[in-house]
């Protein structure tokens, strides 16, 4: 995990991350990078840089 802790200790193990948020992770990085709480709270919202 990014901060060196076990994955089971991460906040993300206790919440549901939507498919829309997961889809925003680039394909080569899926299953390898963390999604932060701030990004998860943007579920379904578009990034202003993408508009």
C-alpha positions in Angstrom: 0.0 0.0 0.0 1.1 3.6 -0.6 1.7 4.5 3.0 3.4 1.2 3.9 0.5 -0.2 6.0 -1.4 -3.4 5.3 -4.3 -3.0 2.9 -6.7 -4.2 5.6 -5.9 -1.1 7.7 -7.0 1.3 4.9 -10.2 3.3 5.1 -11.1 2.0 1.6 -11.6 -1.5 2.9 -14.6 -0.2 4.9 -16.4 1.6 2.1 -17.8 0.9 -1.4 -16.0 2.6 -4.2 -18.3 3.1 -7.2 -17.6 1.7 -10.7 -17.5 5.3 -11.9 -14.6 6.2 -9.6 -12.7 3.0 -10.4 -13.2 3.7 -14.2 -11.3 6.9 -13.8 -8.1 5.0 -12.9 -6.0 4.5 -16.0 -6.0 0.9 -17.2 -2.3 0.2 -16.5 -2.6 1.4 -12.9 -5.8 -0.5 -12.0 -5.2 -2.8 -9.0 -1.9 -1.1 -8.3 -2.7 2.4 -7.0 -4.8 3.7 -4.2 -7.9 5.9 -4.5 -7.9 8.7 -1.9 -11.0 9.6 0.1 -11.3 12.9 -1.7 -11.4 11.2 -5.1 -13.9 8.7 -3.8 -16.2 11.5 -2.6 -16.3 12.8 -6.2 -18.4 9.8 -7.3 -19.8 10.5 -10.7 -18.6 14.1 -10.9 -16.4 15.2 -13.7 -13.0 16.8 -13.3 -13.0 20.4 -14.3 -9.9 19.7 -16.4 -11.9 17.2 -18.5 -14.7 19.6 -19.3 
